[in-house]
Amino acid sequence: MIYPKLFIPGPTPVAEDTLAAMGQPQVGHRTPEFSELWADVTAGLEKVLGAGKVFLFSNPATGVWEAAVRNTVKKRCLNLVNGAFSSKWHTVTDACGLACDALKKPWGKAVHVEDVDEALASGKYDAVTLVHNETSTGVMSPLREIADLVSGKYPDVFLHVDAVSSMMGTEIKVDEWRLDTCFASVQKAWALPAGFAVCAVSDRTLERSAEMQRKGYFLDFMVYENYYKKQQTPSTPSIPHMYGLQKILKDIEQEGLAARFKRHQSMAATAQAWADRHGQELFPEAGYESPTITAIRNVRGWDVNRLYEDLEELGYRMDRGYGKLRGEAFRIAHMGAVMPEDLDVFLKTFDHALDDEGEA
C-alpha cells in the first residue's frame, strides 16, 4: 500500500533516515549503554530548549497535562482556553479532582496578557496552564509576554506550557522565560512518530511536587527526578524514540536553531500568501498566526470533503478542519521535516485539485 504524504497537523512526515535511526538494536534500559543514550538525548534537549532539566515520557503530552497539574496545584488552577486542546487540558484538570476554572476565549483568538492579568489579580490561583500554539485553530498566543507577567507580577503562580505544535518550530527559552513546565509530544515539529513526549521541569516545580500528596506514581515528577539522577527512566521507555530524538537533535544542530525557526516562518508566509491569492481568509486573530500551522477560513465555500478525496488520489493527505471547524476552517501544516520545496509541491497539487473541481 502506498500511503499519502501528510500535510496534516500531526502526525507529520518522518524522514527515512530518522526511521532508520529508530531501527537500531534494542538495549537494556538498566544498562550503561542505555544511560549513555539517555545522557546524550537529555543533554541535547536541554541545550535546544534552554532548560536545566528535561524528563522523557513514553506517552503523549496528554499525560503530561495531568502530570503538570497533579504535581503543583494546591489551591486552584486557571486553564487558559482558546481552542480544542486547551479545552481538553481544562477537562483533564477537572478530572484529576483539582479546583479549576476556564478562562475562555473564542476559537481563533489569542490569549492576551491582559486576560491573564485580570484573572490572576483575583489571587485565587496558584497555577495557570497555557497552550502556546493552539493546534485546532492555528493561533499562537504570546508566550514570552505572558511568562513575563506571571513571573514578574505573580511569582507564586506556576506556569505550565503545552508547546506540542510549537516546540522546535519557534523559539522557546525555558529557563530564561521562567516556565515551570514546558512540554511537547514528538509527532509534530520534532518530526518523529507519535507516542513520546519531552518535558522541561523547573526546580521550583520539583520542590512543589515533593510537598504534594495523592498524585499517583506513574506521573509523579519526583519519581522521574530520582531516575534522572541515575540517568534512567522510571519504567521501560520507548528506546526507538530516543534513537530518533538523538538523530533529530543532530539534524537540528546541523541546520541551526535560528535557521530552523526561519524556515518555519517562511513556510507559514508561503501558506498564508497562497490562501490570500485564492480569496480565502486566515482563521487566527491578526498578528497571532502560527508558524507551524496555517488555518484558513473557508469563506469561498470550497467543498473540502471533495478536495480531500481528490488530494488523496493525488498522493496527499490534507486536513479538513478540527472538530466543529470541519469544512469551515481547514489547516495546512508545515513543520518538522517539511521543507519549503515540499510545501510548494503540495500547494501546486492543491491548485490542480481546485482546477479540477472548478474552485480556483
C-alpha positions as CSV (number, residue, x, y, z in Angstrom):
1,M,0.0,0.0,0.0
2,I,1.2,3.5,-0.9
3,Y,0.5,5.9,2.0
4,P,-0.4,9.5,1.2
5,K,2.1,12.3,2.0
6,L,1.0,14.0,5.2
7,F,0.1,17.7,5.3
8,I,-1.9,17.4,8.5
9,P,-1.0,18.9,11.9
10,G,0.1,15.6,13.2
11,P,1.5,13.1,12.9
12,T,3.8,14.9,10.5
13,P,6.2,13.2,8.0
14,V,9.2,11.3,9.3
15,A,12.3,11.3,7.2
16,E,13.6,7.9,6.0
17,D,17.0,8.4,7.8
18,T,15.1,9.1,11.0
19,L,13.1,5.9,10.7
20,A,16.4,4.0,10.0
21,A,17.9,5.5,13.2
22,M,14.9,4.3,15.2
23,G,15.5,0.8,13.9
24,Q,18.8,0.3,15.8
25,P,19.1,-2.7,18.1
26,Q,17.4,-2.6,21.4
27,V,19.4,-2.2,24.6
28,G,18.5,-3.0,28.2
29,H,17.1,0.1,29.9
30,R,19.1,-0.6,33.0
31,T,22.5,-0.8,31.3
32,P,25.4,1.6,30.9
33,E,24.8,1.8,27.1
34,F,21.2,3.0,27.8
35,S,22.4,5.6,30.2
36,E,24.8,6.9,27.6
37,L,21.9,7.2,25.1
38,W,19.8,8.9,27.8
39,A,22.6,11.3,28.7
40,D,23.2,12.3,25.1
41,V,19.5,12.8,24.3
42,T,18.7,14.7,27.5
43,A,21.7,17.0,27.2
44,G,20.7,17.8,23.6
45,L,17.1,18.6,24.6
46,E,18.3,20.8,27.5
47,K,20.5,22.7,25.1
48,V,18.0,23.4,22.4
49,L,15.3,24.3,24.9
50,G,17.5,26.4,27.2
51,A,16.3,24.2,30.1
52,G,18.1,23.0,33.2
53,K,16.2,19.7,33.3
54,V,14.2,17.6,30.8
55,F,12.2,14.5,31.5
56,L,11.4,11.8,28.9
57,F,7.9,10.4,28.8
58,S,6.9,7.3,26.8
59,N,3.4,8.6,26.4
60,P,1.8,11.5,24.5
61,A,1.7,15.0,26.0
62,T,-1.9,14.3,27.2
63,G,-0.3,12.5,30.1
64,V,2.0,15.5,30.9
65,W,-1.1,17.7,31.1
66,E,-2.1,15.6,34.0
67,A,1.4,15.5,35.5
68,A,1.8,19.2,35.4
69,V,-1.3,20.0,37.4
70,R,-1.2,16.9,39.7
71,N,2.3,17.9,40.8
72,T,1.7,21.6,41.5
73,V,-1.9,22.6,42.1
74,K,-2.7,23.1,45.8
75,K,-5.2,25.9,45.7
76,R,-6.8,26.4,42.3
77,C,-5.8,26.2,38.6
78,L,-6.6,28.7,35.8
79,N,-6.8,26.9,32.5
80,L,-6.5,29.4,29.5
81,V,-8.9,28.1,26.9
82,N,-9.0,29.3,23.3
83,G,-9.5,26.1,21.3
84,A,-10.0,22.3,21.4
85,F,-6.8,21.2,23.1
86,S,-6.7,24.0,25.7
87,S,-10.3,23.0,26.5
88,K,-9.2,19.4,26.9
89,W,-6.5,20.4,29.3
90,H,-9.2,22.0,31.4
91,T,-11.2,18.8,31.2
92,V,-8.2,16.8,32.4
93,T,-7.5,19.2,35.3
94,D,-11.1,18.9,36.5
95,A,-11.0,15.1,36.0
96,C,-8.0,15.0,38.4
97,G,-10.3,16.3,41.1
98,L,-8.5,19.7,41.2
99,A,-10.2,23.0,41.7
100,C,-10.0,24.9,38.4
101,D,-11.6,27.5,36.2
102,A,-11.5,28.0,32.5
103,L,-10.7,31.5,31.1
104,K,-12.5,31.1,27.7
105,K,-11.6,33.0,24.5
106,P,-13.4,32.5,21.2
107,W,-11.8,29.9,18.9
108,G,-9.4,31.8,16.6
109,K,-8.5,34.4,19.2
110,A,-5.2,34.5,21.2
111,V,-4.9,34.6,24.9
112,H,-3.6,38.1,25.8
113,V,-1.6,39.3,28.7
114,E,-4.4,41.5,29.9
115,D,-6.7,38.4,30.1
116,V,-4.3,36.6,32.3
117,D,-3.5,39.6,34.5
118,E,-7.2,40.3,35.2
119,A,-7.8,36.6,36.2
120,L,-4.7,36.2,38.3
121,A,-5.3,39.5,40.1
122,S,-8.1,37.7,42.0
123,G,-5.5,35.8,44.0
124,K,-7.5,32.6,43.6
125,Y,-4.9,30.7,41.6
126,D,-1.5,29.0,42.2
127,A,-1.1,27.6,38.7
128,V,-2.0,28.5,35.2
129,T,-2.0,26.4,32.0
130,L,-1.4,27.7,28.5
131,V,-1.5,26.0,25.1
132,H,1.2,28.1,23.4
133,N,0.2,27.1,19.8
134,E,-3.5,26.0,19.7
135,T,-3.3,23.3,17.0
136,S,-7.0,23.3,16.4
137,T,-7.1,26.9,15.3
138,G,-3.6,27.8,14.2
139,V,-3.3,30.6,16.8
140,M,-0.1,31.2,18.7
141,S,-0.5,33.1,22.0
142,P,2.3,35.5,23.2
143,L,4.1,33.1,25.5
144,R,7.0,35.4,26.3
145,E,4.8,38.2,27.3
146,I,2.5,36.0,29.4
147,A,5.5,34.4,31.1
148,D,7.0,37.8,31.9
149,L,3.7,38.8,33.5
150,V,3.3,35.6,35.6
151,S,6.9,35.5,36.8
152,G,7.2,39.2,37.4
153,K,3.8,40.1,38.9
154,Y,2.6,36.7,40.2
155,P,5.8,34.9,41.3
156,D,3.9,32.3,43.4
157,V,1.9,31.1,40.4
158,F,3.2,28.1,38.4
159,L,3.1,28.5,34.6
160,H,2.6,25.3,32.7
161,V,3.0,25.4,28.9
162,D,1.8,22.9,26.3
163,A,4.2,23.6,23.3
164,V,3.1,20.5,21.4
165,S,2.8,22.2,18.0
166,S,5.3,25.0,18.6
167,M,8.4,23.4,20.1
168,M,11.2,23.2,17.6
169,G,9.1,25.3,15.2
170,T,9.6,28.6,17.0
171,E,11.9,29.9,19.7
172,I,11.3,28.8,23.3
173,K,13.8,29.6,26.1
174,V,12.5,27.7,29.1
175,D,14.8,28.9,31.9
176,E,15.2,32.4,30.7
177,W,11.4,32.8,30.4
178,R,10.9,31.1,33.8
179,L,8.5,28.4,32.6
180,D,7.7,25.8,35.2
181,T,6.9,23.1,32.8
182,C,7.1,23.2,29.0
183,F,6.4,20.1,27.1
184,A,5.6,18.6,23.7
185,S,4.7,15.3,22.0
186,V,7.2,14.5,19.3
187,Q,4.9,13.8,16.3
188,K,4.7,17.5,15.2
189,A,7.7,19.8,14.8
190,W,10.0,17.2,16.2
191,A,9.2,15.1,13.1
192,L,9.1,11.7,14.9
193,P,6.3,9.1,15.2
194,A,3.7,9.6,17.9
195,G,3.9,8.1,21.4
196,F,6.6,10.0,23.2
197,A,6.9,13.4,24.9
198,V,9.6,15.6,26.4
199,C,9.0,17.9,29.4
200,A,11.3,20.6,30.8
201,V,10.7,21.0,34.6
202,S,11.8,23.9,36.8
203,D,13.5,23.4,40.2
204,R,10.6,25.0,42.0
205,T,8.2,22.6,40.3
206,L,10.2,19.8,41.8
207,E,10.1,21.5,45.2
208,R,6.3,21.8,45.0
209,S,6.0,18.2,43.8
210,A,7.9,17.0,46.8
211,E,5.1,18.5,49.0
212,M,2.2,17.1,47.1
213,Q,0.1,14.2,48.1
214,R,-2.1,11.7,46.1
215,K,-0.5,12.5,42.8
216,G,-0.2,8.9,41.8
217,Y,3.1,7.1,40.8
218,F,3.4,7.0,37.0
219,L,3.3,10.8,36.5
220,D,5.0,11.8,39.8
221,F,7.8,14.2,38.9
222,M,9.7,13.1,42.0
223,V,9.9,9.6,40.6
224,Y,11.2,11.0,37.4
225,E,13.7,13.1,39.3
226,N,15.0,10.1,41.2
227,Y,15.6,8.2,38.0
228,Y,17.0,11.3,36.3
229,K,19.8,11.3,38.8
230,K,20.6,7.7,37.7
231,Q,20.5,8.6,34.0
232,Q,17.5,6.4,33.5
233,T,13.7,6.5,33.2
234,P,11.2,5.1,35.9
235,S,9.8,2.4,33.6
236,T,10.8,0.8,30.3
237,P,10.9,3.6,27.8
238,S,10.4,3.7,24.0
239,I,14.1,3.3,23.1
240,P,13.4,3.7,19.4
241,H,12.0,7.2,20.1
242,M,15.2,8.0,22.0
243,Y,17.3,6.9,19.0
244,G,15.0,9.1,16.8
245,L,15.5,12.1,19.1
246,Q,19.2,11.6,19.0
247,K,19.1,11.7,15.2
248,I,16.8,14.7,15.1
249,L,19.0,16.6,17.6
250,K,21.9,16.1,15.3
251,D,19.8,17.4,12.4
252,I,18.8,20.5,14.4
253,E,22.5,21.2,15.3
254,Q,23.4,20.9,11.6
255,E,20.6,23.2,10.4
256,G,20.9,25.6,13.3
257,L,18.0,26.7,15.6
258,A,17.7,30.2,14.0
259,A,17.7,28.7,10.5
260,R,15.1,26.2,11.6
261,F,12.8,28.8,13.0
262,K,13.2,31.0,10.0
263,R,12.3,28.0,7.7
264,H,9.1,27.5,9.6
265,Q,8.2,31.2,9.5
266,S,9.0,31.3,5.8
267,M,6.7,28.3,5.1
268,A,3.9,30.0,7.1
269,A,4.2,33.1,5.0
270,T,4.0,30.9,1.8
271,A,0.8,29.2,3.0
272,Q,-0.7,32.5,4.1
273,A,0.1,34.1,0.8
274,W,-1.4,31.1,-1.1
275,A,-4.7,31.5,0.9
276,D,-4.8,35.2,0.1
277,R,-4.3,34.6,-3.6
278,H,-7.3,32.3,-3.6
279,G,-9.5,34.8,-1.9
280,Q,-9.6,32.9,1.4
281,E,-9.1,34.4,4.9
282,L,-6.9,33.3,7.7
283,F,-8.8,32.0,10.7
284,P,-6.5,33.3,13.5
285,E,-6.6,36.7,15.0
286,A,-4.3,39.0,13.0
287,G,-0.8,39.1,14.4
288,Y,-1.1,35.7,16.2
289,E,-0.8,33.3,13.3
290,S,1.1,30.1,13.9
291,P,4.5,29.5,12.2
292,T,3.7,25.7,12.0
293,I,0.1,25.5,11.1
294,T,-1.9,27.8,8.8
295,A,-5.6,27.7,9.5
296,I,-7.7,29.0,6.6
297,R,-11.3,30.3,7.0
298,N,-13.2,28.8,4.1
299,V,-15.0,32.0,3.1
300,R,-15.2,30.8,-0.5
301,G,-17.2,27.7,0.5
302,W,-14.9,25.1,-1.1
303,D,-16.1,21.6,-0.9
304,V,-13.4,20.5,1.5
305,N,-14.6,16.8,1.6
306,R,-14.3,16.6,-2.2
307,L,-10.9,18.3,-2.2
308,Y,-9.8,15.8,0.5
309,E,-10.7,12.9,-1.8
310,D,-9.1,14.5,-4.8
311,L,-5.8,15.2,-3.0
312,E,-5.8,11.7,-1.6
313,E,-5.9,10.3,-5.2
314,L,-3.0,12.6,-6.0
315,G,-1.0,11.2,-3.1
316,Y,-1.6,13.7,-0.3
317,R,-3.5,13.8,3.0
318,M,-5.0,17.2,3.8
319,D,-6.7,18.5,6.9
320,R,-10.4,19.4,6.7
321,G,-10.6,21.3,10.0
322,Y,-10.7,20.2,13.6
323,G,-14.0,19.3,15.3
324,K,-16.6,22.0,14.9
325,L,-14.4,23.7,12.4
326,R,-14.7,20.8,9.9
327,G,-15.2,22.4,6.4
328,E,-15.3,25.9,7.9
329,A,-11.6,26.3,8.6
330,F,-9.1,23.8,7.2
331,R,-5.5,23.7,8.1
332,I,-2.2,23.3,6.3
333,A,0.7,22.0,8.4
334,H,4.3,23.0,7.6
335,M,6.6,21.8,10.3
336,G,9.3,19.4,11.3
337,A,10.7,17.5,8.3
338,V,8.6,19.5,5.8
339,M,10.8,21.7,3.6
340,P,9.8,24.8,1.6
341,E,10.0,22.8,-1.6
342,D,7.7,20.1,-0.2
343,L,5.1,22.8,0.7
344,D,5.4,24.3,-2.8
345,V,4.7,21.0,-4.4
346,F,1.7,20.4,-2.1
347,L,0.2,23.8,-2.8
348,K,0.6,23.3,-6.6
349,T,-1.1,19.9,-6.2
350,F,-3.9,21.6,-4.3
351,D,-4.2,24.1,-7.1
352,H,-4.6,21.2,-9.5
353,A,-7.4,19.8,-7.4
354,L,-9.1,23.2,-7.3
355,D,-8.9,23.5,-11.1
356,D,-10.4,20.0,-11.4
357,E,-13.3,21.0,-9.2
358,G,-13.8,24.4,-10.7
359,E,-13.0,26.0,-7.4
360,A,-9.9,28.0,-8.3
